[in-house]
Amino acid sequence: MSEHTPGPWTVDRLCIQAPDGNVALVNLARASDADARLIAAAPDLLEACQMVWKMAVAWEPLTPGDIAEVKAAIAKAQGR
């Protein structure tokens, strides 16, 4: 499995951009705003899922900060 470009990714009208300057052009005729938001939220969602998995395996409770990170990743994917 290859490494992904770390986030945070941002969405503007024509592209999704990573902090390192990598850009993914979005075909607006085929992709919805929701698709673009989901793509941009991918690094955040991956990180949140990895954190929850790590804590679940170790039987560690989620802290309020952990829960806030997961909620923020979901909200970003939903455009909120």
PALO-612065 format. One record per atom (N, C-alpha, C): residue number from 0; x, y, z; residue in one letter. Coordinates in pm, 1 decimal, decimal comma. Layout:
<rs>
R    nr          x          y          z   rest
R   NUM          X          Y          Z      A
...
</rs>
This chain:
<rs>
R    nr          x          y          z   rest
R     0       84,2     -118,1        0,0      M
R     0        0,0        0,0        0,0      M
R     0       88,3      123,8        0,0      M
R     1       61,7      215,5      -89,9      S
R     1      144,7      335,1      -98,6      S
R     1      102,1      438,0        4,8      S
R     2      192,3      526,3       34,8      E
R     2      164,1      634,6      128,1      E
R     2       76,5      738,0       59,7      E
R     3      -10,1      800,2      136,5      H
R     3      -93,0      907,2       81,0      H
R     3      -27,9     1041,8      110,7      H
R     4      -72,7     1143,2       40,5      T
R     4      -24,9     1278,3       65,3      T
R     4      -91,5     1328,0      191,9      T
R     5      -14,1     1365,7      294,0      P
R     5      -73,1     1408,5      420,2      P
R     5     -160,9     1532,6      403,7      P
R     6     -260,3     1544,9      490,2      G
R     6     -350,7     1659,8      490,2      G
R     6     -293,5     1772,4      572,7      G
R     7     -366,9     1875,0      597,1      P
R     7     -506,0     1888,0      554,4      P
R     7     -515,4     1926,2      407,6      P
R     8     -611,9     1867,3      338,5      W
R     8     -639,9     1903,0      201,2      W
R     8     -751,6     2005,5      200,8      W
R     9     -750,9     2092,4      103,3      T
R     9     -855,8     2193,6       92,3      T
R     9     -921,9     2183,5      -44,9      T
R    10    -1044,5     2230,7      -51,2      V
R    10    -1120,7     2227,7     -175,6      V
R    10    -1149,1     2370,2     -218,0      V
R    11    -1122,3     2399,5     -344,7      D
R    11    -1172,7     2524,6     -399,6      D
R    11    -1254,2     2487,2     -523,5      D
R    12    -1289,8     2581,7     -601,3      R
R    12    -1383,3     2559,1     -711,4      R
R    12    -1334,0     2456,9     -813,8      R
R    13    -1205,4     2448,2     -835,3      L
R    13    -1154,5     2363,2     -942,2      L
R    13    -1064,0     2249,1     -898,6      L
R    14    -1012,1     2253,7     -776,3      C
R    14     -916,3     2151,3     -740,6      C
R    14     -916,2     2123,1     -591,1      C
R    15     -851,2     2012,3     -557,3      I
R    15     -825,3     1974,9     -418,8      I
R    15     -674,8     1987,8     -402,0      I
R    16     -631,8     2063,4     -302,0      Q
R    16     -490,0     2090,7     -286,9      Q
R    16     -439,2     2043,2     -151,9      Q
R    17     -321,9     1979,1     -154,4      A
R    17     -253,2     1935,5      -32,9      A
R    17     -153,9     2044,0        8,1      A
R    18     -113,6     2045,0      135,8      P
R    18      -21,2     2148,1      182,3      P
R    18      113,5     2146,2      111,6      P
R    19      153,5     2030,6       57,8      D
R    19      282,8     2023,3      -10,3      D
R    19      276,3     2072,4     -154,6      D
R    20      160,6     2121,7     -196,7      G
R    20      145,6     2175,2     -331,3      G
R    20       86,3     2078,2     -431,1      G
R    21       74,6     1949,6     -394,9      N
R    21        9,6     1854,5     -484,8      N
R    21     -135,2     1895,9     -506,5      N
R    22     -180,6     1882,5     -629,4      V
R    22     -315,0     1925,3     -665,6      V
R    22     -386,4     1813,4     -739,2      V
R    23     -513,4     1792,0     -705,1      A
R    23     -598,8     1700,4     -779,9      A
R    23     -706,7     1784,7     -845,9      A
R    24     -710,7     1782,0     -976,9      L
R    24     -814,1     1855,9    -1047,1      L
R    24     -943,7     1777,2    -1039,8      L
R    25    -1053,1     1846,7    -1019,3      V
R    25    -1183,9     1783,4    -1007,6      V
R    25    -1262,2     1812,0    -1134,7      V
R    26    -1310,0     1708,0    -1198,0      N
R    26    -1394,9     1724,7    -1315,6      N
R    26    -1533,7     1763,0    -1264,3      N
R    27    -1564,0     1891,3    -1267,7      L
R    27    -1689,1     1939,4    -1209,2      L
R    27    -1811,4     1883,1    -1279,0      L
R    28    -1796,9     1837,9    -1402,0      A
R    28    -1910,5     1779,2    -1472,3      A
R    28    -1944,3     1640,8    -1416,7      A
R    29    -1846,4     1575,8    -1354,3      R
R    29    -1868,3     1439,6    -1306,0      R
R    29    -1865,3     1428,1    -1155,0      R
R    30    -1809,2     1525,4    -1085,9      A
R    30    -1795,9     1517,4     -939,9      A
R    30    -1883,5     1622,8     -874,0      A
R    31    -1949,7     1583,2     -769,0      S
R    31    -2032,3     1677,6     -695,3      S
R    31    -1948,4     1746,7     -588,1      S
R    32    -2004,0     1850,8     -529,5      D
R    32    -1936,7     1916,2     -416,3      D
R    32    -1914,6     1816,0     -304,3      D
R    33    -2011,4     1727,2     -282,1      A
R    33    -1998,3     1626,9     -176,3      A
R    33    -1880,1     1534,3     -204,3      A
R    34    -1861,1     1496,5     -331,7      D
R    34    -1746,4     1412,0     -366,9      D
R    34    -1615,5     1483,8     -336,4      D
R    35    -1607,0     1610,2     -374,9      A
R    35    -1485,0     1687,4     -351,7      A
R    35    -1457,2     1701,2     -202,1      A
R    36    -1562,0     1727,4     -123,9      R
R    36    -1542,6     1738,0       22,1      R
R    36    -1494,3     1605,9       80,8      R
R    37    -1550,8     1495,8       33,7      L
R    37    -1510,6     1365,0       85,1      L
R    37    -1364,9     1335,9       51,4      L
R    38    -1324,4     1367,4      -71,2      I
R    38    -1184,9     1347,8     -110,4      I
R    38    -1093,2     1434,6      -23,4      I
R    39    -1130,6     1559,9       -3,2      A
R    39    -1047,0     1650,1       77,1      A
R    39    -1039,9     1605,9      222,4      A
R    40    -1145,0     1541,1      271,2      A
R    40    -1147,6     1495,8      411,1      A
R    40    -1078,2     1361,5      430,2      A
R    41    -1037,5     1295,2      322,3      A
R    41     -979,9     1161,7      332,0      A
R    41     -864,1     1149,6      431,9      A
R    42     -765,1     1240,3      431,5      P
R    42     -657,3     1225,7      530,1      P
R    42     -707,9     1238,0      673,8      P
R    43     -803,1     1328,0      696,9      D
R    43     -857,9     1345,6      831,9      D
R    43     -936,2     1221,5      875,0      D
R    44    -1014,9     1167,5      782,2      L
R    44    -1093,3     1048,1      812,7      L
R    44    -1003,0      928,3      839,2      L
R    45     -897,7      913,9      759,7      L
R    45     -802,8      804,6      781,0      L
R    45     -738,2      816,9      918,3      L
R    46     -692,6      935,1      952,9      E
R    46     -628,1      956,1     1082,7      E
R    46     -724,6      926,9     1197,7      E
R    47     -848,8      972,7     1185,3      A
R    47     -948,3      949,9     1290,5      A
R    47     -977,3      800,6     1304,9      A
R    48     -992,0      731,6     1194,2      C
R    48    -1018,4      587,4     1199,2      C
R    48     -900,9      511,7     1260,0      C
R    49     -779,8      550,3     1223,4      Q
R    49     -661,6      484,2     1279,8      Q
R    49     -654,1      505,9     1431,0      Q
R    50     -687,6      626,8     1477,9      M
R    50     -685,0      655,5     1620,2      M
R    50     -788,9      571,8     1693,8      M
R    51     -910,4      567,2     1640,2      V
R    51    -1017,1      490,3     1705,1      V
R    51     -980,1      342,2     1708,2      V
R    52     -926,7      290,9     1597,8      W
R    52     -886,0      151,0     1593,6      W
R    52     -778,5      121,7     1697,3      W
R    53     -676,2      207,3     1704,5      K
R    53     -567,2      188,1     1800,5      K
R    53     -620,5      185,4     1943,3      K
R    54     -711,3      276,1     1973,6      M
R    54     -765,0      281,3     2109,5      M
R    54     -857,4      162,6     2137,2      M
R    55     -933,6      120,4     2037,6      A
R    55    -1023,1        6,5     2056,5      A
R    55     -942,7     -120,7     2082,6      A
R    56     -833,8     -138,7     2009,0      V
R    56     -749,9     -256,7     2026,0      V
R    56     -685,4     -255,7     2164,9      V
R    57     -645,8     -138,7     2211,8      A
R    57     -579,3     -126,9     2342,4      A
R    57     -679,6     -111,7     2456,7      A
R    58     -807,8     -108,1     2425,2      W
R    58     -914,0      -86,9     2524,2      W
R    58     -895,7       43,3     2601,0      W
R    59     -846,5      144,5     2532,1      E
R    59     -831,1      275,8     2593,3      E
R    59     -955,1      358,9     2563,2      E
R    60    -1005,1      430,3     2662,7      P
R    60    -1122,4      514,1     2635,9      P
R    60    -1085,3      635,8     2550,3      P
R    61    -1179,1      677,9     2469,5      L
R    61    -1159,1      799,4     2390,8      L
R    61    -1171,7      920,4     2482,4      L
R    62    -1083,1     1015,6     2464,5      T
R    62    -1090,2     1139,5     2541,7      T
R    62    -1184,6     1235,7     2469,6      T
R    63    -1229,4     1340,5     2537,4      P
R    63    -1310,6     1440,5     2467,6      P
R    63    -1239,0     1498,3     2345,6      P
R    64    -1107,8     1515,1     2353,3      G
R    64    -1031,9     1564,8     2239,4      G
R    64    -1033,1     1467,0     2123,1      G
R    65    -1023,3     1336,4     2153,4      D
R    65    -1029,8     1234,0     2049,1      D
R    65    -1165,2     1237,4     1979,0      D
R    66    -1270,0     1246,3     2058,1      I
R    66    -1405,4     1250,5     2002,8      I
R    66    -1423,2     1375,2     1916,6      I
R    67    -1367,8     1487,4     1959,8      A
R    67    -1377,2     1611,5     1881,6      A
R    67    -1306,0     1595,9     1747,0      A
R    68    -1190,8     1525,8     1744,1      E
R    68    -1119,5     1503,2     1618,7      E
R    68    -1201,9     1419,7     1521,4      E
R    69    -1263,9     1314,3     1572,9      V
R    69    -1346,5     1228,1     1488,5      V
R    69    -1465,9     1307,1     1435,2      V
R    70    -1531,6     1383,4     1523,0      K
R    70    -1646,3     1464,5     1479,7      K
R    70    -1604,8     1567,9     1375,1      K
R    71    -1487,1     1628,4     1392,4      A
R    71    -1439,1     1728,9     1297,4      A
R    71    -1412,1     1666,5     1161,1      A
R    72    -1355,6     1546,3     1159,1      A
R    72    -1328,7     1478,9     1032,1      A
R    72    -1459,1     1446,2      959,5      A
R    73    -1558,2     1399,3     1034,1      I
R    73    -1688,8     1369,0      974,1      I
R    73    -1754,1     1496,6      923,1      I
R    74    -1749,3     1602,3     1002,5      A
R    74    -1810,7     1730,3      962,3      A
R    74    -1743,5     1784,7      835,7      A
R    75    -1611,0     1771,6      825,8      K
R    75    -1540,1     1818,9      706,9      K
R    75    -1587,9     1742,8      583,8      K
R    76    -1604,2     1612,1      597,3      A
R    76    -1651,8     1532,0      484,9      A
R    76    -1793,1     1570,0      444,9      A
R    77    -1871,5     1615,8      542,0      Q
R    77    -2009,6     1655,0      515,2      Q
R    77    -2023,7     1802,0      477,8      Q
R    78    -1913,0     1874,3      476,2      G
R    78    -1916,4     2015,2      437,8      G
R    78    -1970,1     2107,1      545,2      G
R    79    -1957,1     2066,0      669,6      R
R    79    -2003,7     2149,9      780,7      R
R    79    -1886,0     2211,1      852,4      R
</rs>
